């Protein structure tokens, strides 16, 4: 562990650019749930356990058709939770770290919570690959538009996890939904995330050939988007190295990559050398 920490410090000190990648484990130290398995999910939402729905059934666009009150009860509760949450100290440490690299960084995250923006990271340097709960779209996709979620906190019957009001599309007055890429989602409007993807691609091209360190925090294998990126990018780019911070799934491929067996905040503190 100490050897890995020293290697991580050296790599970060020598790095010319930083990619921060983050999964659900990044928010745990801020008090956010990571929904590990059905038991963890149902513990957070007892009414859903009673109904017997799993996370994939709840995070599914079809629920907005079959049970819109439950769908918006779930996402309305998460929206308020994310709005009320204060990002943990690890975000501040990472922000200081990238400032020492002349702000030559990009954030690549599967999280939809907007915590990086709240912590002060440049919104133009964040790629939210699964979208954001802080943006909405029409369930009918009447227009291919995405707009900011300015809906006030939704009143919810917590015994049933049902929303008492349902946000509407400003154009056609049909039901709106979060601009989040859900399971089995063919109606997701990807305009916003496509723009972020282009910005990220342009940034990687501009930094091609440089020493790049990927700091990955709390990315699991259940939805492997973030882990797969780190493995692939570090393999394809000679000057790129992956530092994987994870309390359980901390294994890495490739001799140059480094694993840190720790939770998000603890691991960031270990590799931070301010």
C-alpha positions in Angstrom: 0.0 0.0 0.0 2.8 2.5 0.9 4.7 1.6 -2.3 1.5 2.3 -4.3 1.0 5.6 -2.6 4.5 6.7 -3.3 4.1 5.7 -6.9 0.9 7.6 -7.1 2.5 10.7 -5.7 5.3 10.5 -8.2 3.0 10.0 -11.1 0.7 12.8 -10.2 3.7 15.2 -9.6 5.0 14.3 -13.1 1.6 14.4 -14.8 0.9 17.1 -17.4 -2.8 16.4 -17.4 -5.4 14.8 -15.2 -8.5 12.8 -15.9 -10.8 12.3 -12.9 -13.2 9.4 -13.4 -15.9 8.6 -10.8 -18.7 6.1 -10.2 -21.3 5.9 -7.4 -18.7 5.2 -4.8 -17.5 8.8 -5.1 -20.6 10.1 -3.3 -20.6 7.7 -0.4 -18.5 9.9 1.8 -21.0 12.7 1.2 -23.7 10.5 2.5 -25.1 9.5 -0.8 -26.2 5.8 -1.4 -24.4 3.7 -3.9 -27.3 1.2 -4.3 -25.0 -1.9 -4.0 -27.3 -4.8 -4.9 -31.0 -5.0 -4.3 -30.6 -5.2 -0.5 -28.7 -1.9 -0.4 -31.3 -0.4 -2.8 -34.3 -1.6 -0.8 -32.7 -0.4 2.5 -32.7 3.1 1.0 -36.3 2.8 -0.3 -38.4 0.5 1.8 -41.7 1.1 -0.2 -39.9 -0.2 -3.3 -38.9 -3.4 -1.4 -42.6 -3.9 -0.6 -43.4 -3.6 -4.3 -40.5 -5.9 -5.2 -39.0 -3.6 -7.8 -35.2 -3.7 -8.3 -33.1 -0.8 -9.3 -33.2 -1.6 -13.0 -37.0 -1.6 -12.9 -37.1 1.7 -11.1 -34.4 3.4 -13.3 -36.4 2.6 -16.4 -38.2 4.9 -18.8 -41.2 2.6 -19.0 -42.0 3.4 -15.4 -42.9 6.9 -16.4 -45.7 5.3 -18.6 -46.9 2.7 -16.2 -46.6 4.4 -12.9 -45.5 8.1 -13.3 -46.2 9.0 -9.6 -43.8 6.3 -8.4 -41.2 7.2 -11.1 -41.2 10.8 -10.1 -41.4 9.8 -6.4 -38.1 8.0 -6.9 -36.4 10.7 -9.0 -37.9 13.6 -7.0 -36.5 12.2 -3.8 -33.1 11.8 -5.4 -33.3 15.3 -6.8 -33.8 16.8 -3.4 -31.1 14.6 -1.9 -28.6 15.7 -4.4 -29.6 19.3 -4.0 -29.2 19.2 -0.3 -25.9 17.2 -0.3 -22.6 19.0 0.4 -19.7 17.4 -1.6 -17.1 15.8 0.8 -13.5 17.1 1.3 -12.2 14.8 -1.5 -13.7 17.0 -4.1 -11.8 20.0 -2.7 -8.5 18.1 -2.7 -9.0 17.0 -6.3 -9.8 20.6 -7.3 -6.6 21.8 -5.6 -4.7 19.1 -7.4 -5.9 20.0 -10.9 -5.3 23.7 -10.2 -1.7 22.8 -9.7 -1.7 21.4 -13.2 -2.9 24.7 -14.7 -6.4 23.4 -14.7 -5.5 20.9 -17.5 -8.1 18.3 -16.5 -11.3 16.7 -17.5 -14.0 14.9 -15.4 -15.6 11.7 -16.8 -18.4 10.4 -14.6 -21.4 8.1 -14.6 -22.9 10.0 -11.7 -26.0 12.1 -12.4 -25.9 14.0 -9.2 -24.1 17.2 -10.3 -21.7 17.1 -7.3 -18.6 18.0 -9.3 -20.2 21.2 -10.5 -21.4 22.0 -7.0 -17.8 21.5 -5.7 -16.5 24.1 -8.1 -15.3 22.1 -11.1 -15.7 23.8 -14.5 -19.0 22.7 -16.1 -17.3 22.8 -19.5 -14.7 20.2 -18.3 -17.2 17.6 -17.2 -18.6 14.7 -19.2 -21.6 13.1 -17.5 -21.9 10.0 -19.6 -25.3 8.9 -18.2 -26.8 12.4 -18.2 -27.9 14.6 -15.2 -30.9 14.7 -12.9 -30.5 18.5 -13.0 -31.7 18.5 -16.6 -35.1 17.4 -18.1 -36.6 16.2 -21.3 -40.1 15.3 -22.6 -41.2 11.7 -22.2 -42.7 11.9 -25.6 -39.6 13.6 -27.1 -41.9 16.1 -28.8 -38.9 18.3 -29.3 -35.2 17.1 -29.2 -34.4 19.5 -26.4 -33.0 19.3 -23.0 -33.6 22.0 -20.4 -32.4 22.8 -16.9 -34.4 21.3 -14.1 -35.8 24.3 -12.3 -38.7 22.4 -10.8 -39.0 23.1 -7.1 -38.6 20.2 -4.7 -41.4 17.7 -5.4 -43.7 16.8 -2.5 -43.7 13.1 -2.0 -45.8 10.6 -0.1 -42.9 8.7 1.5 -45.1 5.9 2.6 -45.8 5.0 -1.0 -42.8 6.9 -2.6 -45.3 8.6 -4.8 -45.0 12.2 -6.1 -48.0 14.4 -5.5 -47.2 16.6 -8.5 -45.8 15.6 -11.9 -43.5 18.0 -13.9 -44.6 18.7 -17.4 -43.0 19.5 -20.7 -43.2 23.2 -21.4 -43.8 22.5 -25.0 -46.5 19.9 -25.2 -47.6 19.7 -21.5 -47.0 16.0 -21.4 -44.9 14.4 -18.6 -41.3 15.3 -18.4 -38.5 13.1 -17.1 -34.9 13.5 -16.0 -32.4 13.6 -18.9 -30.7 10.5 -17.5 -29.7 7.4 -19.6 -31.8 4.7 -17.9 -31.9 1.0 -18.5 -33.4 0.0 -21.8 -33.7 3.7 -22.7 -34.4 4.4 -26.4 -36.0 7.8 -25.7 -33.0 9.4 -24.0 -32.1 12.7 -25.7 -28.3 12.7 -25.9 -27.8 16.2 -27.3 -26.3 17.5 -24.0 -24.1 14.5 -23.3 -23.0 14.4 -27.0 -21.7 17.9 -26.7 -19.8 17.0 -23.5 -18.4 13.9 -25.3 -17.1 16.1 -28.1 -15.4 18.5 -25.7 -13.8 15.5 -23.9 -12.6 14.0 -27.2 -11.1 17.4 -28.2 -9.3 17.7 -24.9 -7.8 14.2 -25.2 -6.6 15.0 -28.7 -5.0 18.2 -27.5 -3.2 16.3 -24.7 -2.2 13.3 -26.9 1.4 12.2 -26.1 1.5 13.9 -22.7 1.8 12.3 -19.4 -1.8 11.8 -18.3 -2.9 10.3 -14.9 -6.4 8.9 -14.6 -7.7 9.1 -11.0 -10.6 6.7 -10.8 -12.8 6.8 -7.7 -15.6 4.4 -6.6 -16.3 2.8 -10.0 -17.8 -0.7 -9.8 -18.1 -3.5 -12.3 -21.9 -3.8 -12.2 -22.2 -0.9 -14.6 -18.6 -0.9 -15.9 -18.7 2.3 -18.0 -16.1 4.1 -15.9 -13.8 1.1 -15.2 -13.8 0.1 -18.9 -12.7 3.6 -19.9 -9.8 3.7 -17.5 -8.6 0.2 -18.5 -8.9 1.0 -22.2 -7.4 4.5 -22.2 -4.4 3.5 -20.1 -3.8 0.5 -22.4 -4.1 2.5 -25.6 -2.2 5.7 -24.6 1.5 5.0 -23.7 1.8 8.1 -21.5 -1.4 7.4 -19.5 -1.5 5.7 -16.1 -4.6 4.6 -14.1 -4.8 5.0 -10.3 -7.9 3.0 -9.2 -9.3 3.9 -5.8 -11.9 1.3 -4.6 -12.5 -0.4 -1.3 -13.5 -3.7 -2.9 -12.9 -3.9 -6.7 -9.5 -2.3 -6.7 -7.7 -4.7 -9.0 -6.0 -3.3 -12.1 -4.7 -4.6 -15.4 -1.3 -3.6 -16.8 1.9 -3.4 -14.7 2.0 0.4 -14.9 -1.4 1.0 -13.3 -1.9 1.3 -9.5 -4.6 0.1 -7.1 -5.5 1.8 -3.9 -7.7 -0.3 -1.6 -9.8 2.5 0.0 -13.0 4.4 -0.1 -13.2 7.6 -2.1 -12.3 10.2 0.5 -9.6 8.0 2.2 -8.1 7.1 -1.2 -8.0 10.7 -2.4 -6.2 11.7 0.8 -3.7 9.0 0.3 -2.8 10.0 -3.2 -3.0 13.7 -2.7 0.4 15.3 -2.2 -0.4 19.0 -1.7 
